[in-house]
């Protein structure tokens, strides 16, 4: 917060930015929500890859021969 002309309440309130009025706990919570969303997307991607790997492993065991990985 930067006060150019200190002295009145309006000067003080006008100098406030969004960061000055947002509590630190709320900022940290928002960061945690963003991080959780990133992790959820990554988990979804990994689940799809795991399903493909499991399907490929089933194909190998059913055919009785080893197939080359198509990764």
PyMOL Python script that loads the backbone (N, CA, C, O; Angstrom):
from pymol import cmd

cmd.read_pdbstr("""\
ATOM      1  N   UNK A   1       0.855  -1.171   0.000  1.00  0.00           N
ATOM      2  CA  UNK A   1       0.000   0.000   0.000  1.00  0.00           C
ATOM      3  C   UNK A   1       0.899   1.231   0.000  1.00  0.00           C
ATOM      4  O   UNK A   1       1.862   1.316   0.762  1.00  0.00           O
ATOM      5  N   UNK A   2       0.571   2.171  -0.858  1.00  0.00           N
ATOM      6  CA  UNK A   2       1.359   3.389  -0.970  1.00  0.00           C
ATOM      7  C   UNK A   2       0.440   4.592  -0.788  1.00  0.00           C
ATOM      8  O   UNK A   2      -0.512   4.786  -1.544  1.00  0.00           O
ATOM      9  N   UNK A   3       0.741   5.389   0.220  1.00  0.00           N
ATOM     10  CA  UNK A   3      -0.060   6.588   0.493  1.00  0.00           C
ATOM     11  C   UNK A   3       0.719   7.791  -0.024  1.00  0.00           C
ATOM     12  O   UNK A   3       1.806   8.099   0.463  1.00  0.00           O
ATOM     13  N   UNK A   4       0.146   8.465  -1.018  1.00  0.00           N
ATOM     14  CA  UNK A   4       0.827   9.614  -1.602  1.00  0.00           C
ATOM     15  C   UNK A   4       0.656  10.867  -0.753  1.00  0.00           C
ATOM     16  O   UNK A   4       1.617  11.602  -0.524  1.00  0.00           O
ATOM     17  N   UNK A   5      -0.552  11.108  -0.293  1.00  0.00           N
ATOM     18  CA  UNK A   5      -0.834  12.290   0.515  1.00  0.00           C
ATOM     19  C   UNK A   5      -1.477  11.852   1.822  1.00  0.00           C
ATOM     20  O   UNK A   5      -2.702  11.870   1.941  1.00  0.00           O
ATOM     21  N   UNK A   6      -0.680  11.464   2.795  1.00  0.00           N
ATOM     22  CA  UNK A   6      -1.265  10.993   4.042  1.00  0.00           C
ATOM     23  C   UNK A   6      -2.028  12.115   4.751  1.00  0.00           C
ATOM     24  O   UNK A   6      -1.703  13.297   4.643  1.00  0.00           O
ATOM     25  N   UNK A   7      -3.052  11.684   5.476  1.00  0.00           N
ATOM     26  CA  UNK A   7      -3.758  12.682   6.246  1.00  0.00           C
ATOM     27  C   UNK A   7      -5.243  12.427   6.375  1.00  0.00           C
ATOM     28  O   UNK A   7      -5.806  12.661   7.445  1.00  0.00           O
ATOM     29  N   UNK A   8      -5.904  11.955   5.321  1.00  0.00           N
ATOM     30  CA  UNK A   8      -7.344  11.733   5.418  1.00  0.00           C
ATOM     31  C   UNK A   8      -7.666  10.251   5.257  1.00  0.00           C
ATOM     32  O   UNK A   8      -6.869   9.480   4.724  1.00  0.00           O
ATOM     33  N   UNK A   9      -8.831   9.878   5.721  1.00  0.00           N
ATOM     34  CA  UNK A   9      -9.285   8.498   5.581  1.00  0.00           C
ATOM     35  C   UNK A   9      -9.437   8.138   4.106  1.00  0.00           C
ATOM     36  O   UNK A   9      -9.099   7.026   3.701  1.00  0.00           O
ATOM     37  N   UNK A  10      -9.939   9.063   3.310  1.00  0.00           N
ATOM     38  CA  UNK A  10     -10.091   8.795   1.875  1.00  0.00           C
ATOM     39  C   UNK A  10      -8.742   8.525   1.217  1.00  0.00           C
ATOM     40  O   UNK A  10      -8.646   7.656   0.351  1.00  0.00           O
ATOM     41  N   UNK A  11      -7.706   9.251   1.610  1.00  0.00           N
ATOM     42  CA  UNK A  11      -6.363   8.994   1.080  1.00  0.00           C
ATOM     43  C   UNK A  11      -5.926   7.573   1.426  1.00  0.00           C
ATOM     44  O   UNK A  11      -5.392   6.848   0.587  1.00  0.00           O
ATOM     45  N   UNK A  12      -6.163   7.198   2.664  1.00  0.00           N
ATOM     46  CA  UNK A  12      -5.766   5.865   3.125  1.00  0.00           C
ATOM     47  C   UNK A  12      -6.542   4.778   2.382  1.00  0.00           C
ATOM     48  O   UNK A  12      -5.948   3.823   1.881  1.00  0.00           O
ATOM     49  N   UNK A  13      -7.867   4.920   2.309  1.00  0.00           N
ATOM     50  CA  UNK A  13      -8.694   3.909   1.650  1.00  0.00           C
ATOM     51  C   UNK A  13      -8.451   3.860   0.149  1.00  0.00           C
ATOM     52  O   UNK A  13      -8.488   2.785  -0.450  1.00  0.00           O
ATOM     53  N   UNK A  14      -8.209   4.992  -0.452  1.00  0.00           N
ATOM     54  CA  UNK A  14      -7.943   5.041  -1.894  1.00  0.00           C
ATOM     55  C   UNK A  14      -6.614   4.423  -2.271  1.00  0.00           C
ATOM     56  O   UNK A  14      -6.428   3.995  -3.410  1.00  0.00           O
ATOM     57  N   UNK A  15      -5.692   4.370  -1.332  1.00  0.00           N
ATOM     58  CA  UNK A  15      -4.368   3.817  -1.609  1.00  0.00           C
ATOM     59  C   UNK A  15      -4.331   2.302  -1.474  1.00  0.00           C
ATOM     60  O   UNK A  15      -3.338   1.674  -1.842  1.00  0.00           O
ATOM     61  N   UNK A  16      -5.393   1.710  -0.956  1.00  0.00           N
ATOM     62  CA  UNK A  16      -5.404   0.259  -0.746  1.00  0.00           C
ATOM     63  C   UNK A  16      -5.564  -0.466  -2.076  1.00  0.00           C
ATOM     64  O   UNK A  16      -6.307  -0.034  -2.958  1.00  0.00           O
ATOM     65  N   UNK A  17      -4.859  -1.562  -2.193  1.00  0.00           N
ATOM     66  CA  UNK A  17      -5.014  -2.411  -3.373  1.00  0.00           C
ATOM     67  C   UNK A  17      -5.760  -3.677  -2.973  1.00  0.00           C
ATOM     68  O   UNK A  17      -6.046  -3.891  -1.796  1.00  0.00           O
ATOM     69  N   UNK A  18      -6.070  -4.510  -3.955  1.00  0.00           N
ATOM     70  CA  UNK A  18      -6.775  -5.762  -3.667  1.00  0.00           C
ATOM     71  C   UNK A  18      -5.944  -6.637  -2.728  1.00  0.00           C
ATOM     72  O   UNK A  18      -6.500  -7.317  -1.865  1.00  0.00           O
ATOM     73  N   UNK A  19      -4.626  -6.626  -2.887  1.00  0.00           N
ATOM     74  CA  UNK A  19      -3.758  -7.431  -2.024  1.00  0.00           C
ATOM     75  C   UNK A  19      -3.809  -6.973  -0.572  1.00  0.00           C
ATOM     76  O   UNK A  19      -3.610  -7.776   0.341  1.00  0.00           O
ATOM     77  N   UNK A  20      -4.072  -5.702  -0.356  1.00  0.00           N
ATOM     78  CA  UNK A  20      -4.127  -5.177   1.009  1.00  0.00           C
ATOM     79  C   UNK A  20      -5.378  -5.633   1.756  1.00  0.00           C
ATOM     80  O   UNK A  20      -5.346  -5.783   2.977  1.00  0.00           O
ATOM     81  N   UNK A  21      -6.466  -5.852   1.047  1.00  0.00           N
ATOM     82  CA  UNK A  21      -7.715  -6.202   1.718  1.00  0.00           C
ATOM     83  C   UNK A  21      -8.000  -7.705   1.720  1.00  0.00           C
ATOM     84  O   UNK A  21      -8.887  -8.161   2.443  1.00  0.00           O
ATOM     85  N   UNK A  22      -7.268  -8.473   0.929  1.00  0.00           N
ATOM     86  CA  UNK A  22      -7.487  -9.925   0.878  1.00  0.00           C
ATOM     87  C   UNK A  22      -6.647 -10.582   1.970  1.00  0.00           C
ATOM     88  O   UNK A  22      -5.427 -10.421   1.988  1.00  0.00           O
ATOM     89  N   UNK A  23      -7.274 -11.308   2.865  1.00  0.00           N
ATOM     90  CA  UNK A  23      -6.531 -11.964   3.941  1.00  0.00           C
ATOM     91  C   UNK A  23      -5.558 -13.012   3.396  1.00  0.00           C
ATOM     92  O   UNK A  23      -5.824 -13.670   2.390  1.00  0.00           O
ATOM     93  N   UNK A  24      -4.445 -13.145   4.074  1.00  0.00           N
ATOM     94  CA  UNK A  24      -3.418 -14.112   3.670  1.00  0.00           C
ATOM     95  C   UNK A  24      -3.981 -15.529   3.635  1.00  0.00           C
ATOM     96  O   UNK A  24      -3.626 -16.310   2.752  1.00  0.00           O
ATOM     97  N   UNK A  25      -4.848 -15.871   4.578  1.00  0.00           N
ATOM     98  CA  UNK A  25      -5.427 -17.219   4.605  1.00  0.00           C
ATOM     99  C   UNK A  25      -6.226 -17.488   3.330  1.00  0.00           C
ATOM    100  O   UNK A  25      -6.178 -18.597   2.798  1.00  0.00           O
ATOM    101  N   UNK A  26      -6.953 -16.495   2.839  1.00  0.00           N
ATOM    102  CA  UNK A  26      -7.728 -16.661   1.611  1.00  0.00           C
ATOM    103  C   UNK A  26      -6.801 -16.831   0.418  1.00  0.00           C
ATOM    104  O   UNK A  26      -7.073 -17.653  -0.458  1.00  0.00           O
ATOM    105  N   UNK A  27      -5.720 -16.078   0.365  1.00  0.00           N
ATOM    106  CA  UNK A  27      -4.743 -16.230  -0.722  1.00  0.00           C
ATOM    107  C   UNK A  27      -4.147 -17.630  -0.728  1.00  0.00           C
ATOM    108  O   UNK A  27      -4.019 -18.252  -1.783  1.00  0.00           O
ATOM    109  N   UNK A  28      -3.784 -18.124   0.448  1.00  0.00           N
ATOM    110  CA  UNK A  28      -3.207 -19.472   0.546  1.00  0.00           C
ATOM    111  C   UNK A  28      -4.226 -20.524   0.144  1.00  0.00           C
ATOM    112  O   UNK A  28      -3.877 -21.501  -0.519  1.00  0.00           O
ATOM    113  N   UNK A  29      -5.479 -20.339   0.536  1.00  0.00           N
ATOM    114  CA  UNK A  29      -6.535 -21.281   0.163  1.00  0.00           C
ATOM    115  C   UNK A  29      -6.707 -21.318  -1.355  1.00  0.00           C
ATOM    116  O   UNK A  29      -6.827 -22.395  -1.940  1.00  0.00           O
ATOM    117  N   UNK A  30      -6.720 -20.156  -1.990  1.00  0.00           N
ATOM    118  CA  UNK A  30      -6.861 -20.106  -3.445  1.00  0.00           C
ATOM    119  C   UNK A  30      -5.704 -20.825  -4.131  1.00  0.00           C
ATOM    120  O   UNK A  30      -5.916 -21.521  -5.124  1.00  0.00           O
ATOM    121  N   UNK A  31      -4.494 -20.669  -3.620  1.00  0.00           N
ATOM    122  CA  UNK A  31      -3.340 -21.375  -4.186  1.00  0.00           C
ATOM    123  C   UNK A  31      -3.483 -22.883  -4.022  1.00  0.00           C
ATOM    124  O   UNK A  31      -3.134 -23.643  -4.925  1.00  0.00           O
ATOM    125  N   UNK A  32      -3.998 -23.320  -2.868  1.00  0.00           N
ATOM    126  CA  UNK A  32      -4.198 -24.755  -2.642  1.00  0.00           C
ATOM    127  C   UNK A  32      -5.248 -25.317  -3.598  1.00  0.00           C
ATOM    128  O   UNK A  32      -5.102 -26.434  -4.095  1.00  0.00           O
ATOM    129  N   UNK A  33      -6.304 -24.549  -3.855  1.00  0.00           N
ATOM    130  CA  UNK A  33      -7.347 -24.993  -4.781  1.00  0.00           C
ATOM    131  C   UNK A  33      -6.769 -25.140  -6.188  1.00  0.00           C
ATOM    132  O   UNK A  33      -7.053 -26.121  -6.876  1.00  0.00           O
ATOM    133  N   UNK A  34      -5.966 -24.176  -6.616  1.00  0.00           N
ATOM    134  CA  UNK A  34      -5.333 -24.252  -7.935  1.00  0.00           C
ATOM    135  C   UNK A  34      -4.414 -25.468  -8.028  1.00  0.00           C
ATOM    136  O   UNK A  34      -4.409 -26.169  -9.039  1.00  0.00           O
ATOM    137  N   UNK A  35      -3.641 -25.717  -6.977  1.00  0.00           N
ATOM    138  CA  UNK A  35      -2.736 -26.862  -6.967  1.00  0.00           C
ATOM    139  C   UNK A  35      -3.515 -28.175  -7.001  1.00  0.00           C
ATOM    140  O   UNK A  35      -3.126 -29.108  -7.704  1.00  0.00           O
ATOM    141  N   UNK A  36      -4.599 -28.252  -6.256  1.00  0.00           N
ATOM    142  CA  UNK A  36      -5.428 -29.465  -6.253  1.00  0.00           C
ATOM    143  C   UNK A  36      -6.014 -29.716  -7.639  1.00  0.00           C
ATOM    144  O   UNK A  36      -6.094 -30.864  -8.076  1.00  0.00           O
ATOM    145  N   UNK A  37      -6.420 -28.672  -8.323  1.00  0.00           N
ATOM    146  CA  UNK A  37      -6.967 -28.820  -9.678  1.00  0.00           C
ATOM    147  C   UNK A  37      -5.899 -29.335 -10.636  1.00  0.00           C
ATOM    148  O   UNK A  37      -6.179 -30.182 -11.485  1.00  0.00           O
ATOM    149  N   UNK A  38      -4.671 -28.825 -10.502  1.00  0.00           N
ATOM    150  CA  UNK A  38      -3.571 -29.318 -11.352  1.00  0.00           C
ATOM    151  C   UNK A  38      -3.304 -30.791 -11.087  1.00  0.00           C
ATOM    152  O   UNK A  38      -3.110 -31.571 -12.019  1.00  0.00           O
ATOM    153  N   UNK A  39      -3.294 -31.171  -9.809  1.00  0.00           N
ATOM    154  CA  UNK A  39      -3.055 -32.573  -9.456  1.00  0.00           C
ATOM    155  C   UNK A  39      -4.180 -33.475  -9.960  1.00  0.00           C
ATOM    156  O   UNK A  39      -3.925 -34.603 -10.381  1.00  0.00           O
ATOM    157  N   UNK A  40      -5.403 -32.995  -9.922  1.00  0.00           N
ATOM    158  CA  UNK A  40      -6.538 -33.788 -10.413  1.00  0.00           C
ATOM    159  C   UNK A  40      -6.413 -34.038 -11.909  1.00  0.00           C
ATOM    160  O   UNK A  40      -6.675 -35.146 -12.377  1.00  0.00           O
ATOM    161  N   UNK A  41      -6.015 -33.019 -12.661  1.00  0.00           N
ATOM    162  CA  UNK A  41      -5.816 -33.191 -14.104  1.00  0.00           C
ATOM    163  C   UNK A  41      -4.701 -34.194 -14.381  1.00  0.00           C
ATOM    164  O   UNK A  41      -4.825 -35.041 -15.266  1.00  0.00           O
ATOM    165  N   UNK A  42      -3.621 -34.096 -13.629  1.00  0.00           N
ATOM    166  CA  UNK A  42      -2.502 -35.018 -13.808  1.00  0.00           C
ATOM    167  C   UNK A  42      -2.920 -36.449 -13.456  1.00  0.00           C
ATOM    168  O   UNK A  42      -2.528 -37.394 -14.141  1.00  0.00           O
ATOM    169  N   UNK A  43      -3.701 -36.611 -12.407  1.00  0.00           N
ATOM    170  CA  UNK A  43      -4.178 -37.938 -12.009  1.00  0.00           C
ATOM    171  C   UNK A  43      -5.089 -38.523 -13.085  1.00  0.00           C
ATOM    172  O   UNK A  43      -5.031 -39.720 -13.366  1.00  0.00           O
ATOM    173  N   UNK A  44      -5.921 -37.692 -13.680  1.00  0.00           N
ATOM    174  CA  UNK A  44      -6.810 -38.153 -14.755  1.00  0.00           C
ATOM    175  C   UNK A  44      -5.985 -38.650 -15.938  1.00  0.00           C
ATOM    176  O   UNK A  44      -6.281 -39.695 -16.517  1.00  0.00           O
ATOM    177  N   UNK A  45      -4.954 -37.896 -16.289  1.00  0.00           N
ATOM    178  CA  UNK A  45      -4.071 -38.291 -17.392  1.00  0.00           C
ATOM    179  C   UNK A  45      -3.369 -39.602 -17.059  1.00  0.00           C
ATOM    180  O   UNK A  45      -3.302 -40.504 -17.895  1.00  0.00           O
ATOM    181  N   UNK A  46      -2.847 -39.709 -15.846  1.00  0.00           N
ATOM    182  CA  UNK A  46      -2.140 -40.923 -15.433  1.00  0.00           C
ATOM    183  C   UNK A  46      -3.070 -42.132 -15.397  1.00  0.00           C
ATOM    184  O   UNK A  46      -2.647 -43.243 -15.718  1.00  0.00           O
ATOM    185  N   UNK A  47      -4.315 -41.935 -15.014  1.00  0.00           N
ATOM    186  CA  UNK A  47      -5.276 -43.040 -14.981  1.00  0.00           C
ATOM    187  C   UNK A  47      -5.518 -43.573 -16.389  1.00  0.00           C
ATOM    188  O   UNK A  47      -5.611 -44.783 -16.592  1.00  0.00           O
ATOM    189  N   UNK A  48      -5.619 -42.681 -17.345  1.00  0.00           N
ATOM    190  CA  UNK A  48      -5.791 -43.100 -18.740  1.00  0.00           C
ATOM    191  C   UNK A  48      -4.595 -43.884 -19.241  1.00  0.00           C
ATOM    192  O   UNK A  48      -4.750 -44.892 -19.931  1.00  0.00           O
ATOM    193  N   UNK A  49      -3.393 -43.421 -18.893  1.00  0.00           N
ATOM    194  CA  UNK A  49      -2.178 -44.130 -19.295  1.00  0.00           C
ATOM    195  C   UNK A  49      -2.094 -45.491 -18.617  1.00  0.00           C
ATOM    196  O   UNK A  49      -1.662 -46.462 -19.239  1.00  0.00           O
ATOM    197  N   UNK A  50      -2.497 -45.577 -17.362  1.00  0.00           N
ATOM    198  CA  UNK A  50      -2.479 -46.851 -16.641  1.00  0.00           C
ATOM    199  C   UNK A  50      -3.468 -47.829 -17.264  1.00  0.00           C
ATOM    200  O   UNK A  50      -3.178 -49.020 -17.377  1.00  0.00           O
ATOM    201  N   UNK A  51      -4.626 -47.334 -17.665  1.00  0.00           N
ATOM    202  CA  UNK A  51      -5.623 -48.194 -18.308  1.00  0.00           C
ATOM    203  C   UNK A  51      -5.077 -48.748 -19.623  1.00  0.00           C
ATOM    204  O   UNK A  51      -5.260 -49.927 -19.925  1.00  0.00           O
ATOM    205  N   UNK A  52      -4.412 -47.906 -20.397  1.00  0.00           N
ATOM    206  CA  UNK A  52      -3.808 -48.358 -21.652  1.00  0.00           C
ATOM    207  C   UNK A  52      -2.737 -49.404 -21.388  1.00  0.00           C
ATOM    208  O   UNK A  52      -2.674 -50.415 -22.088  1.00  0.00           O
ATOM    209  N   UNK A  53      -1.903 -49.177 -20.394  1.00  0.00           N
ATOM    210  CA  UNK A  53      -0.855 -50.141 -20.049  1.00  0.00           C
ATOM    211  C   UNK A  53      -1.454 -51.470 -19.608  1.00  0.00           C
ATOM    212  O   UNK A  53      -0.956 -52.531 -19.984  1.00  0.00           O
ATOM    213  N   UNK A  54      -2.516 -51.419 -18.817  1.00  0.00           N
ATOM    214  CA  UNK A  54      -3.168 -52.647 -18.357  1.00  0.00           C
ATOM    215  C   UNK A  54      -3.770 -53.404 -19.534  1.00  0.00           C
ATOM    216  O   UNK A  54      -3.685 -54.631 -19.601  1.00  0.00           O
ATOM    217  N   UNK A  55      -4.375 -52.675 -20.456  1.00  0.00           N
ATOM    218  CA  UNK A  55      -4.950 -53.304 -21.642  1.00  0.00           C
ATOM    219  C   UNK A  55      -3.850 -53.964 -22.474  1.00  0.00           C
ATOM    220  O   UNK A  55      -4.018 -55.086 -22.953  1.00  0.00           O
ATOM    221  N   UNK A  56      -2.725 -53.267 -22.645  1.00  0.00           N
ATOM    222  CA  UNK A  56      -1.598 -53.820 -23.396  1.00  0.00           C
ATOM    223  C   UNK A  56      -1.038 -55.053 -22.704  1.00  0.00           C
ATOM    224  O   UNK A  56      -0.677 -56.023 -23.370  1.00  0.00           O
ATOM    225  N   UNK A  57      -0.960 -55.031 -21.394  1.00  0.00           N
ATOM    226  CA  UNK A  57      -0.459 -56.184 -20.647  1.00  0.00           C
ATOM    227  C   UNK A  57      -1.395 -57.370 -20.825  1.00  0.00           C
ATOM    228  O   UNK A  57      -0.933 -58.506 -20.927  1.00  0.00           O
ATOM    229  N   UNK A  58      -2.695 -57.128 -20.864  1.00  0.00           N
ATOM    230  CA  UNK A  58      -3.663 -58.195 -21.101  1.00  0.00           C
ATOM    231  C   UNK A  58      -3.502 -58.783 -22.486  1.00  0.00           C
ATOM    232  O   UNK A  58      -3.642 -59.993 -22.669  1.00  0.00           O
ATOM    233  N   UNK A  59      -3.210 -57.943 -23.460  1.00  0.00           N
ATOM    234  CA  UNK A  59      -2.992 -58.427 -24.828  1.00  0.00           C
ATOM    235  C   UNK A  59      -1.763 -59.314 -24.904  1.00  0.00           C
ATOM    236  O   UNK A  59      -1.762 -60.307 -25.632  1.00  0.00           O
ATOM    237  N   UNK A  60      -0.726 -58.977 -24.172  1.00  0.00           N
ATOM    238  CA  UNK A  60       0.502 -59.772 -24.173  1.00  0.00           C
ATOM    239  C   UNK A  60       0.232 -61.144 -23.580  1.00  0.00           C
ATOM    240  O   UNK A  60       0.643 -62.157 -24.146  1.00  0.00           O
ATOM    241  N   UNK A  61      -0.455 -61.188 -22.444  1.00  0.00           N
ATOM    242  CA  UNK A  61      -0.682 -62.472 -21.781  1.00  0.00           C
ATOM    243  C   UNK A  61      -1.653 -63.345 -22.568  1.00  0.00           C
ATOM    244  O   UNK A  61      -1.521 -64.569 -22.553  1.00  0.00           O
ATOM    245  N   UNK A  62      -2.614 -62.755 -23.248  1.00  0.00           N
ATOM    246  CA  UNK A  62      -3.579 -63.537 -24.021  1.00  0.00           C
ATOM    247  C   UNK A  62      -2.963 -64.101 -25.295  1.00  0.00           C
ATOM    248  O   UNK A  62      -3.298 -65.212 -25.704  1.00  0.00           O
ATOM    249  N   UNK A  63      -2.076 -63.357 -25.918  1.00  0.00           N
ATOM    250  CA  UNK A  63      -1.499 -63.819 -27.179  1.00  0.00           C
ATOM    251  C   UNK A  63      -0.371 -64.813 -26.948  1.00  0.00           C
ATOM    252  O   UNK A  63       0.020 -65.538 -27.864  1.00  0.00           O
ATOM    253  N   UNK A  64       0.148 -64.849 -25.741  1.00  0.00           N
ATOM    254  CA  UNK A  64       1.229 -65.770 -25.431  1.00  0.00           C
ATOM    255  C   UNK A  64       2.572 -65.300 -25.941  1.00  0.00           C
ATOM    256  O   UNK A  64       3.572 -66.000 -25.782  1.00  0.00           O
ATOM    257  N   UNK A  65       2.615 -64.162 -26.535  1.00  0.00           N
ATOM    258  CA  UNK A  65       3.901 -63.629 -26.986  1.00  0.00           C
ATOM    259  C   UNK A  65       4.008 -62.168 -26.571  1.00  0.00           C
ATOM    260  O   UNK A  65       3.011 -61.496 -26.307  1.00  0.00           O
ATOM    261  N   UNK A  66       5.180 -61.728 -26.527  1.00  0.00           N
ATOM    262  CA  UNK A  66       5.435 -60.362 -26.091  1.00  0.00           C
ATOM    263  C   UNK A  66       5.360 -59.425 -27.294  1.00  0.00           C
ATOM    264  O   UNK A  66       5.997 -59.663 -28.320  1.00  0.00           O
ATOM    265  N   UNK A  67       4.581 -58.366 -27.158  1.00  0.00           N
ATOM    266  CA  UNK A  67       4.488 -57.366 -28.217  1.00  0.00           C
ATOM    267  C   UNK A  67       5.362 -56.185 -27.848  1.00  0.00           C
ATOM    268  O   UNK A  67       5.602 -55.915 -26.671  1.00  0.00           O
ATOM    269  N   UNK A  68       5.825 -55.502 -28.844  1.00  0.00           N
ATOM    270  CA  UNK A  68       6.663 -54.336 -28.613  1.00  0.00           C
ATOM    271  C   UNK A  68       5.804 -53.179 -28.098  1.00  0.00           C
ATOM    272  O   UNK A  68       4.704 -52.932 -28.591  1.00  0.00           O
ATOM    273  N   UNK A  69       6.330 -52.490 -27.109  1.00  0.00           N
ATOM    274  CA  UNK A  69       5.624 -51.342 -26.526  1.00  0.00           C
ATOM    275  C   UNK A  69       5.446 -50.257 -27.581  1.00  0.00           C
ATOM    276  O   UNK A  69       6.379 -49.960 -28.328  1.00  0.00           O
ATOM    277  N   UNK A  70       4.257 -49.664 -27.649  1.00  0.00           N
ATOM    278  CA  UNK A  70       3.959 -48.607 -28.613  1.00  0.00           C
ATOM    279  C   UNK A  70       3.913 -47.259 -27.909  1.00  0.00           C
ATOM    280  O   UNK A  70       3.122 -46.388 -28.273  1.00  0.00           O
ATOM    281  N   UNK A  71       4.746 -47.091 -26.919  1.00  0.00           N
ATOM    282  CA  UNK A  71       4.764 -45.871 -26.107  1.00  0.00           C
ATOM    283  C   UNK A  71       5.278 -44.695 -26.884  1.00  0.00           C
ATOM    284  O   UNK A  71       5.358 -43.590 -26.350  1.00  0.00           O
TER     285      UNK A  71
END
""", "prot")
cmd.dss("prot")
cmd.show_as("cartoon", "prot")
cmd.util.cbc("prot")
cmd.orient("prot")
